[in-house]
Amino acid sequence: MSFLKVPPWRVVSSFRGSIIPIFETPPKPAYQTFRPFLNFPATYTQCSFSPSVPHSSTPSAIPDASYRWRPMCLYYTQGKCTKMDDPTHLERFNHDCSRDLSVHAAEVERMRPQNFDFFLVFDLEGKVEILEFPVLIIDAKTMSIVDFFHRFVRPSAMTEQRINEYIENKYGKFGVDRVWHDTALPFNEVIQQFEAWLTHHHLWEPKHGGSLNQAAFVTCGNWDVKTQIPRQCQVSKIKLPSYFMEWINLKDVYQNFYNPIKEARGMRTMMEQLKIPMLGSHHLGIDDAKNIAKVLLRMLADGAVIPITARRYPDSPGNVHFLFKNRIR
């Protein structure tokens, strides 16, 4: 497989010329100070856009120069925000995921045809058990954000004391531990809601039980799909879903496309080499997913073709085939 070699230092930055404003990485926010109602039905988030911003299949317009970064409302991302009529809350928290991932129409013109219609940017959190499950849908033709799915996940094999310690260490430093405790669901419920969301977007059909429909997961590394999803399925006593049989490790595609002198072994290195500012809190899953999406969008705008990099088969899920010889190990 051959790639057009484009050194990162020769890439025209889409963050120059006021296409996307550059901000200092903000201080870690205390995300919410109110307690939501907890009797919401188990439904998936149907729309990731602010009610005042109609969804469009075309690339987002150039952001207004007055736009300032704000943390996402993590109740809203899970369909549980009760403050949508509160001006103070709306001013403090972002309710429109697309604002941080806007692209210029000229960037779309430089794109090459892709093997998929949609990319599902996926970034798990939780090394013992999964704690956070965020996914962004990116249209491979327009580079627009179609929707997102975001759930906090409650471990099933830990004591309550261990969970409390785990969450305090993981999310307390971001100020979102209360949101996690208010909204986290068991992994099997999260998977059920995720599959309903995939079906809603016509990306997977349960009756067929096969792979995704013209879509592929994009991860920053192999760990999320190769290791952690099968491990969590085993802990939660559920079968490994069939749509987790192949994925795109963006680090491998990045390495072959740009051929940088220094290997980009993580998201931060890729962003530094491309001079993309990182927004939000590193290791908060929804923020990391958006930052990975920013790298993906830049690569698409630079003309990269994003293929599958790893595959497993249902009859032997532990045996993973890596499709690139030159890959990050």
C-alpha positions, 0 to 999 in steps of 0.5 A: 500500500502506497501513501503520498508522503507529506511532512507535517512541517509542510502542511498548510495549517487549517487553524491559520487564517481564522478558519478555526480559532486557536485557544490556550488549553483552558483550566480543568473545569468543574463541569456541573454544580447541579444535580439532575433528575435521575429518572430518565428513560434509557434512550440514546441521544438523538441529536448532538447539535444545539437546538438553535443550530440546524443540522446540515450535511455541508461543512460547518461555516468558519467560526465567528471570531468571538467564539470561545471554547467552553467545556461540554455539558456532560449531562447533555451529551448523555441526553440528561441535561435539565438546564436547557432553558437556563441562560447562565448554564448555556453560557457556561457550557457547550451544547454543540459538539460541532463548534470545536470541529468546524472545517472550511469548504476548501478543505473538503475540496482537497479530500480524496475518495474514501473506502467508507461513508462514515468514520466512528471516532472512538476513545475508551477510558478505564484501564481496569474496566471501561468507565467512558464510551464516547463515539463521534460520527464524521461524514467521510465526504463532507467532514461534518459531525453527524452525531455523537454517542457518549455514556459513562460506564459503571464497572460490574466487578468492583465493590462500591468502595473500589468504584468510588476510589477509582472514579475519584482518582480518574474523574475527580481531577476534572471535576466530573466525578459527580456527573459520572456517579449520576449517569453511569450505566452498566456496560451491557446497557451501554452496548444496547443503547449504542446498538440502538443508536447505530441502527438509528443512523443505519450503520448496523442492522441487528438482524444481520448481526454483521459488520458496520454498514459503510462505516469504520471505527477510528482509534488512537491505537489498537488497545480500545478495540483489540484489548479492552472491548473483548476484556469488558465483554468477558467481565460483563458476560456478553458476546463480543459484538460482530461490529468490533471485528475491524478498525482503523488505528489512526497512528499507523495511517499517520505514520505512513502518510506523513512519514515524520522523523519522530514517530507519533506514538500518541494523540498529543504527538500527532497534534504537536507535529501538525500544530493543532491545539489540544482543547479540553482535558486529556483522558476525559474520553469525550474531549480526547475523541474530539481531539482525535477527530481533529487529527482525522479531519486534518489528515482528510483535508491533506489528502490521506486515504484512511483504510482499515489497519487491523482485523479479527475474525469471529471464529478466532477473535483473539487472533488479530491481523495487522494490515500495515508492515510499517506500524506503531508498535 
